[in-house]
């Protein structure tokens, strides 16, 4: 009795299965991403402090030159 193995078989998962897995992963990760975004934005100040002498782009260019 001889058993042959075909290593070039074209077995592919169905597209619906792949789409279902992808959408499930997206729905599971979305709430975690929102929590991360919310916690990062809580640490950002509402207004920026401007150091004197750096209020205009020309003055910044002159100081850096």
N, C-alpha and C positions, 0 to 999 in steps of 0.2 A: 504494500500500500504506500503510495507516494502522495505527499501533501505539498502543494505548491503555494507560495505566498506571493501575492501580487502587491508589490510595494508602490505601484503607481496608481492606486485606486483614487478615484475622485470623490471621496466622501467629504461632504461639506455640511456644516450645520445649516438648518433652514434659516432663511432671512428673518422670518417672524420671530424665531427664538433669539437671534442676535439683537433685533430691534427691541424686544421685550426686556432683555438683560440690560441693554444700554439705557432705556428709559427708566427702569427700576433703579439703576445706579444713580442716575441724575436726580430722581425724586428723593432718594435716601440722602444724597449729599447736599441738597439745596438748603435744608434747615441749618446744617452745620456751617455752611458758608455765610448765611445771614448772621448767625451768632458771632462769627469771627469778624465780619465787617462791622457789626454794631459795636463790639468791644474795642476795635481799633479806632473807630470814629469818636468814641467817648473821650479818648485821650487827646484829640486834636483841639487846640484852643479856638474860640470863636473869632478872635482877632489876632493879628500878628503884631509883634512889637517892631517898630522901625528904629534902627540905630541912627542917631543924628549924623548927618552928612551922607547918608545913603538913601535919601528919599527919591532921588531922580536917577534915571539910568546913566546920564552923562557924568554925574558925580561919582558913580560907582566905577565907570570906565576909567575916569581920571585917577582915582585912588589905586585901581589895580594896575595901571600902567606904571 
